[in-house]
Amino acid sequence: MKKFIIVEICVIVAIALGFWIGRITSPFNNYTKYYQNADKAWGKVLEINTPTVTHDDPDIDRLRQVRAACRAVFENYPDSRWADDALHLLGSLPRTDEEGFALLRRLIKEYPDSEFADDSMYAIATATYEIAEELKKTGTLESISAYYDRALALFNQLIATYPGSVLEADAQYNAAMCYYGRGDLNIALSQLEALKIESGNNPNIYKIIFQIGSIYLEQHDYANARIEFTNVVDSGDPVHSAVASFSIAQAYFAEGRYEEAAKEYQKVIDIYPDTEYGKDANFYIGWAYANLEDFDNAISILEAAVEDYPENKNTTTTKFYIAQLAEANKDPALAISKYQEFADDDSHNYDNRLSAQYHVGRILEETGDIPQAVDAYEKLIKDYPELHQNPAHQSRKITENYIRDLQVEEEN
């Protein structure tokens, strides 16, 4: 019995000794070559990552290899010069946003002096800000300000922790935009005005000036808005000049000064014809003439815009609006034609098509063409069996009984 115990103890000691010898002789624990091995491990990352992979790379196997090689570097050689490089690279190749944030936070915490620390903090802050912006658009979260606040804290932390960073000016601008996003317009304006003074020759200067103008526009301070937008246009800035020129017209339009707006929209069309804003201006100038009750010009301009820019985001709305303008212009034939054309286009929204078909019947009824009105209303009932979503919409009154009463009235 004692012999067995002695043998058993010897076996255990041998196993333990082998384990520790194995750890000492492991290539990851050969500290005499620690830094050489780290260099080799990082070299392996570069080798696998040529050409550079992305987080959605179709070559899944190579993406996994790069991820694994990065992790081997910062887990096995945390004190090497390549640990933060590997951590930063892996943070840019996450399987999920949460994983990416976790890796970048780890870099900030463990390697605060890394050249990638400010970049990592900026990346997290920017992603958080973009989440807030998306939630604001979709209205899918009640406390949107929580995301703006989180992004704001990170931008401010970057400014305080890494003064002189190449990202400092961007962080200051985005901090102001966080205030803007959550509705604190005066704070945002104050910060942007201060940043404008400090920026000097900063390449962001015209982005800052444009945003100041946008806040003035939102606050209905149209005169100051136009001053800021004009400064951007006069600068010739290739990024913001077109939108600033368009915004000058928008300021006049919002103020109800439609003649000035039309002139400014024409400038956008003439100077920036191939930009998004140049194309949009073709629609807005027509709307300006419509507000001036110059319906002939408005209809002509808008019909040309629809024809020239069929894929523009304003095209569908404008098609319906042309019919409304024709009706306002006392041209029932054109109005009927345009409403019917809209109703027959199944690419449009169901309720809008239903509404257009109703207007065809209504105009015919009002002009005394009861047989044609009956046909239009019967088409409405046949082609649009589901009622308009708006319970108060006039099309809901069109029933078989309504049509029968019209016919009886016509016969009498």
N, C-alpha and C positions, 0 to 999 in steps of 0.2 A: 504493500500500500504506500509506503514511504517512497519507494523507488518510483512509483507512478507519479506521485506528486512532484518529485524532483525533476523527472523527465518533462512533465507538463510545464513546470516553471521555466525550464530551459527553452522549451519551444516558444513560450510567450516572450521571453527575453530576446530570443533570436529574431522573432517577427518584429518586435519593437525596434531592435537595433537596425534591422534591414530597412524599416520604414524611415528612420531618421537618416540613415546613410543615403537612402534614395532621395530624400528631400535635399540633403546637402549636395548631392551630385546631379540633381535635376538641372536642366539647362536654364530653367526659370529662376533658379536659386543659386546659380554659380556667380556670386557677387563680385568675383574678381573680373568677370567679363560682363557685369551688369549693363554698363552703358553701351558696350559693343553689341550685346544681344538686343538692347533697346533699339539701336540704330538699324540692326538687321530686321527687327520686327516691323519698324516703321517703313523700311524699304520694301518689305513684303506688301504692306498696305498700298504703297504707291504703285508697285508692280501690278497688283490686282486691279487697282482703280485707274488703269490706263486702257482705254479712254475713260473719262470721268463718268461714274454712274449717277443716277438721280433716284429719288425716293420712289418714283413710279417706273423705274427702268423695267423694260420687258424681259431682260435677262435676269430672272429671279435668282438663279444659282450664283451668278457673279455678285449680285447685290448682297446675298447672304454671306458670301465669302468676304466681301469688303467689311460688312458689319462685324463679322467674327474676328477679322484681323485687327480692326480698330479696337475692339474690346480687349483683345489679347495685349495690346500695347498699354492701355491705361490701367488695366487690372494687374498686369504682371510687372509693369515698370512705372509705377505712379510718380516716382521722383525723377524720371527722365525728362529731357527737353521735349519729347514727343507726346507726352501723356495728354496735354491740353489740346494738341493738334488732333489727336485721335478722338478725343471726347467731342471736340467741336465738329469734326467730320461726321461722326456717328449721330450727333444731334441734328445734322442736316439730312439724315437718311432714316427718319423714324418710321416705324410701322403705324404709329398713331400720333396725333398731336400731343396727347398727354405724355407719351414716351419721349418725344422730342423736348417738351418743356422740362421734363425731369432731368434729362441729360444736360441740357443747357444750364439749369439751376445748379446741378452738381459742379459743372465747370466754374460757375461764378463763385460758389462756396469754397471749393477746394483749390482753385487757381485764380484768386482775385487779381493777381498781377499779370495774368496771361494777356497777350495781345488780343485774344478772342473774348475776353470777359465783357467788355463794353458792347461788342457786337452781339454777344449772346443775350445780354440784358435787353438790348434794343430789339432783337428778334422776338423775344417773348412779349415785350411791351407792344410792339407793332401788331403781332398776331392777336393779342387781347383786344386792342383797339379795333381791329377789323371784325372781330366777333361782335363787338358792341354795335358797330355800324350795320352789320348784317341783321342783327336782332332788331335794330331800330327800323330797318326797312320792312322786315316781315312781321314785326309786332308779335313775336313769339315768346317774349319774356317780359314780365312786368317790371322787374328791377334792372333795366338796361344800365342805369347809372352805376351799378356795382362794377360792371366791366370797364366803363370809362374811368372810374375811380382807381381800379386796379392798374390799368394801363398808365394813368397819370402818376401813380406812386412810383412805378418802375422808371418812367421817363425822368422824373425828378431825382430818383436815386442815381440814375446814370449821370445826370448833370452834376450832382454833388460828389459822387465817388470818382468820376473820371473827368475832371476839368481838363479842357484842352483836347479832349477826344475829337476825332474827325466827325463823330456822330452827335456832338453836343448841339450844334445849331439845329439839326433835324429833330433832336429830342425836345428842344425848346419849342419849336414850331408844333410838334405833335402834342406836347403838353397843352398848348393853347387850344388845339383842336379837340382835345378831350373835354375842355370846358365848353367849347362850342357844341360838341355832340350832346352833352347833357343839358343844354339849354341856357348855360350861363354866358349869355352873349357879351355882357359888359366886361366880365373878367377876361374872356377870350380876346375881346377888342383891345383891352388895356395891355395884355401880354404881347399881342401882335404889334401894337404900336411901339412898345418898348423894344421889341426884337427888330423892328424896322429901323430904328435909330442905331441899334448896335451892329446891324448886319453889314453896313458899308457895301463892300464889293462882293458880299456873299452871293453865290449863284442862286440861293433861295429867295433873294430879295423880291423878285417880281411875283413869286408864289405868295409871299407874305402880303404884298400890296394888294394883289387880287383878292385874297381872302378878307382883308380889311374892307375892301369895297363890297364884297358879298355880304358881310355883316351889316354894313350901312344900308344896303338894299333891303335886307331882311327887317331892319328896324325902320324902314320907310324914310330914311334920310337920303333921298334920291340925289340931292345936289352933291353931297360928300361922296356918295357911291360913284357918281360919274367922274368926279375928280380923280379918285383912285384908279378907276378903270382906264381913264385917259392916260394917266402916268404909265400904265403898263403898255398900252397901245403905242404910245410915243417912244417907248424903249426899244420897240422892235423885237422884244423877247420872242423867240421862235415857238416856245411852248404855250405861253399864255396870251399872246396878242390877239389871236382869233376869238377866244372865249371872252376876253375883256371887251373887245369891240362889240360882240353880240350882247354882252351884259349892259353896255351903255344903252343900246336900243331897248333892252328889257326894262331898264330903269325908267325910260320915258314911257314905255307901254304901261308899266305898273302905276305910274303917276297919272295916267289918262291923257298924256300928251301924244296923241296917236300920229299926228303929222310928223313931229320930230322923230318918233319911233320908226315910221316908215322910211324916212331919209337915212337913219342909222342902219336899219336892216339892209337897205340897198347898198350901203358902204360895205357891209359884211359880204354880201353877194358878189360885189365887184372885186374886193381885195382878197377874199378867202373862199373862192367858189368851190374848191374841192374838199374843204374841211367839213366836218360834221356840222359846224355852226353856220357855214355858208349855205349848206343844204337846208338846214332848219329855218334859216332866215327867209327862204322862199315861201314858207308857209306862214310865218309870223307877219310878214309884210302884208299878206292877204288878209289876215285877221285884223291888222291895224286899219286897213281900208274898210273892212266890215264895220268896225266900231265907229268909223267916220260916216257910216251909212252910204258910202260910195260902193253900192252893191255890184254894179257892173264891173268895176275894176277889181273888186275883191274876188268875184266869181272867176273872172278871166285869169287872174294871177294864181288862184288856188287850183283851177283845172290844169294849168300848165305845171304846177308843182307836183300834182298827183301823177301826171303823165311822165315827168322827168325823173321823179324819185319814188317809184312804186313801192320800194322796200323801206322807205323812211318810217320812223315810229309814229309820225303825225298823219300818215296817209289815210288810214282807216277812218279816224275821227273826221278828217277833212272831207272825205266823200259824203258823209252824212251831213256835215255842216254846209256844204255847197247846196244841198237840197233845201236846207232851212233858209239859206240866203236867197235862193230863187223864190221861195215862198214870200219872204219879206220884201222882195223886189217886185211883187205882184206879177210873177211869171209862173202861173200854176202848171203850165205844160212842162216847163223845164223842171219844176219841183217834182212833179209826178214821175217824170223820166228818171231823175236822179234817185228818188226814193225807191222806185221799182228796181233800178239797176243794183242798188245796195241790197235790197231784200233778196234778190235772186243770186247773190254771191254767197255761196255756202261757206266761204272762208271766214266770214264775219261771225261775231258773237250772236247766239240764238235770240236773245232778248232784243238786241239792236235790229236784227233783221225783222223780227216780229213787229217792232215799233215802226220801222220803215214801211212795212206792208200796211199797217194801220193808217199811216199818214196818207198813203195812196188813196185808200177808200175814203178817208175823211175829206180830202181836198175835192175829190170827185163828188162827194155828197154835198159839200158846201157850194160847189159851182153848179149844182142842179143836174148833174149827169148821173141820175139814179141807177140806170141799168149797169153802167160801168162801175159805179160804187158797189152795187150788189155783187158783181163779179169779183171785185177786189176783196170784199169782205168774206165771200165764200172761199176764196183762195187762202185768206188768213186762217179761217177755221180749219180748212183741209190741211194746209202745210204746217200750221203751228198749233198742234193739239194741246200742248202744255201752255198754261197761262203764263203771262209775264210775271217775273218774280216780284215786281213792285205791286203790292195790293191796290195801290191807288192809280195804276196806269189805265188810261182811258180805253185801251184795247180790250180790257176785261168786260166792257159793256157790249161788245160785239158777239151776239149769240144768234142762233137760228131765229128766235123770236124777234130780235132787233131787225134782222134782214127782212123777215116776213112783214113787219110793220112798215118798213120802207117801201116795199113793193105795193102794199095796200094803199099807202099814201100816194104813191105815184099813179096808181090806177084811178084814184078818186080825183 
